[in-house]
Amino acid sequence: MIVWAFAAVTMMAVLMATFVGDVRRAILALWVAGLAIGGVYLTIGAELLAIVQWIVSTLVAISFVFFAVMFGEY
């Protein structure tokens, strides 16, 4: 049952990232989606894959923030 909760959080975050007008909120929503996918992996028993997913989603979100700053979003 908890897998469905993580899946719902993932879908809401992805939809928010798609339709929001601000780049900062889109980056945050994509990061939340990555964390929720890691939660799905954790609930199905793939702990290593969940940790790798959390690390990758965090690094990608940080790099998106860096590029948004470099290209003048803030």
GIWONOR-V921931 format. One record per residue. N is the residue number from 1. PSI is psi in radians with two decimals (NA if undefined). OMEGA is omega in degrees with one decimal (999 if undefined). BURIAL is # if it has 9 or more other ideal C-beta (glycine too) atoms within 8 Angstrom, else .. Layout:
N,PSI,OMEGA,BURIAL  N,PSI,OMEGA,BURIAL
This chain:
1,-0.61,-179.3,.  2,-0.45,177.3,.  3,-0.68,179.4,#  4,-0.59,176.9,.  5,-0.78,176.9,.  6,-0.64,177.9,#  7,-0.67,178.2,#  8,-0.71,176.8,.  9,-0.71,178.2,#  10,-0.82,-178.3,#  11,-0.68,177.9,.  12,-0.69,179.4,.  13,-0.70,179.0,#  14,-0.72,176.5,#  15,-0.66,176.6,.  16,-0.75,178.5,#  17,-0.52,-179.6,#  18,-0.72,-169.9,.  19,-0.05,-179.6,.  20,2.59,-177.0,#  21,-0.25,-176.3,.  22,2.35,-178.1,.  23,-0.64,-179.5,.  24,-0.75,178.7,#  25,-0.58,177.0,#  26,-0.73,177.9,#  27,-0.77,178.3,#  28,-0.71,179.5,#  29,-0.68,177.7,#  30,-0.61,176.6,#  31,-0.73,177.5,#  32,-0.67,177.5,#  33,-0.71,177.4,#  34,-0.70,177.1,#  35,-0.66,179.5,#  36,-0.66,175.8,#  37,-0.66,173.9,#  38,-0.63,175.5,#  39,-0.66,175.8,#  40,-0.79,178.1,#  41,-0.68,-179.0,#  42,-0.68,-178.4,#  43,-0.42,178.4,#  44,0.03,172.4,.  45,0.17,179.4,.  46,1.35,-173.8,.  47,-0.74,-179.7,.  48,-0.74,178.1,.  49,-0.62,177.3,.  50,-0.76,179.4,#  51,-0.73,177.7,#  52,-0.71,178.5,.  53,-0.74,179.0,#  54,-0.73,179.1,#  55,-0.81,-178.5,.  56,-0.75,-179.3,#  57,-0.62,177.2,#  58,-0.76,178.9,#  59,-0.66,177.8,.  60,-0.71,178.3,#  61,-0.70,177.5,#  62,-0.72,179.1,.  63,-0.62,175.6,.  64,-0.70,176.9,#  65,-0.74,178.3,#  66,-0.82,-179.2,.  67,-0.57,176.3,.  68,-0.68,177.2,#  69,-0.74,-178.0,#  70,-0.58,-178.8,.  71,0.20,168.7,.  72,0.49,177.7,.  73,-0.65,-176.0,.  74,NA,999,.
